[in-house]
């Protein structure tokens, strides 16, 4: 319950990978679209402004051309005559005559357009309203954006050069209030903001579904891992992941890993069970004899001697078992070193001679050694000797009436081979695949009496495979077994 609360708190404290992916996808799409919108908006606004300013400049240029035919300083009268229209004029608050709007103006200018004519001394002589701005510059000024109250406008001025004398006889200045531009800009901005909000919502939804789709394999793996974390022995059939990419490879690797974990757990449980079984008997024997001695046996020399001897044998058995367990643990951490080279011929002869002396008259050990001193294998000398002792010891333990053991050694191509054959009990087909497992014994009843604990072959197998070799077994029940060792040969 506490673990569930902790996991729930962690989920609240830190968003899930799916949520992070969804938010990241949404943020990426939003930023991308926002960039596009900003560029589009600025481009559209800039294009509209450019077109309006071009129209303003063209209109001012047309007026300039009408007035440039004069050959003297511009005055109110000359400007009126040059415009050549029957217009109505009135006096304004400031000095100068101002043109009232009529049909002529509606043809040449927009409603929001105003223009003003100044003489060479920069004094106003003509205008479309009675509130003329000051002349911004005596030189030609390209259309410039200005703010007119709440509106945006554009202003430009041009000197009027007489076509007759070539002298500057005045100036014309135009002002355009961009009312339609402001409306279009605001309307476009509103549309883009609305679109931005919709895109943000859609990107969140799309990002969530994309994250859910692409992270489904990860979710499957996560749920499976959580289930195995609570109960590693649980049999779980993980949903199939068919994405044809790295996630599918990861799922397959994880499935294989689960199989190995289950096998490892089963082997561990079996290991614990076997160790408990192996140690229970000698411990019980020692305990029974000690209790016997404690009650009355310590005063009886015969019982005392028998109890001490039985206890020592049980302790020796436990010591041997513990030693083999430690040996098996160490073999799993061996690393083959290039300098660990062994003349296999010498080791085979030495071990065969030791066993012949040890079991002289009881077993017949035949050796066919076709190796010479140039047959060198990459293996530690003591380790190879240990493997041969384990195999010969097994051959002797499980022999029957035929007390013959054959040792054959030879080399072929880049390998060195050693075969140990006996004519004993043999191994059934069902047991052949398991004999290299820890504590596995073909017949626990018979092997208990012979002192076996099922660790020797496992040790031998791990030693040989550590040095990149192999060990195989061929056996027929009640006819005997043969173990074949293959080791890589060092070729100079």
Secondary structure as GFF3:
##gff-version 3
##sequence-region A 1 492
A	DSSP	alpha_helix	2	13	.	.	.	ID=ss1
A	DSSP	alpha_helix	17	67	.	.	.	ID=ss2
A	DSSP	alpha_helix	76	83	.	.	.	ID=ss3
A	DSSP	beta_strand	89	91	.	.	.	ID=ss4
A	DSSP	beta_strand	97	99	.	.	.	ID=ss5
A	DSSP	alpha_helix	103	108	.	.	.	ID=ss6
A	DSSP	beta_strand	113	119	.	.	.	ID=ss7
A	DSSP	beta_strand	124	127	.	.	.	ID=ss8
A	DSSP	beta_strand	141	148	.	.	.	ID=ss9
A	DSSP	beta_strand	151	161	.	.	.	ID=ss10
A	DSSP	beta_strand	168	177	.	.	.	ID=ss11
A	DSSP	alpha_helix	179	214	.	.	.	ID=ss12
A	DSSP	alpha_helix	216	230	.	.	.	ID=ss13
A	DSSP	alpha_helix	246	295	.	.	.	ID=ss14
A	DSSP	three_ten_helix	297	299	.	.	.	ID=ss15
A	DSSP	alpha_helix	301	331	.	.	.	ID=ss16
A	DSSP	beta_strand	341	343	.	.	.	ID=ss17
A	DSSP	alpha_helix	344	358	.	.	.	ID=ss18
A	DSSP	beta_strand	364	369	.	.	.	ID=ss19
A	DSSP	beta_strand	376	378	.	.	.	ID=ss20
A	DSSP	alpha_helix	381	397	.	.	.	ID=ss21
A	DSSP	beta_strand	404	412	.	.	.	ID=ss22
A	DSSP	beta_strand	415	422	.	.	.	ID=ss23
A	DSSP	alpha_helix	429	432	.	.	.	ID=ss24
A	DSSP	alpha_helix	444	449	.	.	.	ID=ss25
A	DSSP	alpha_helix	456	466	.	.	.	ID=ss26
A	DSSP	beta_strand	470	476	.	.	.	ID=ss27
A	DSSP	beta_strand	480	488	.	.	.	ID=ss28
###
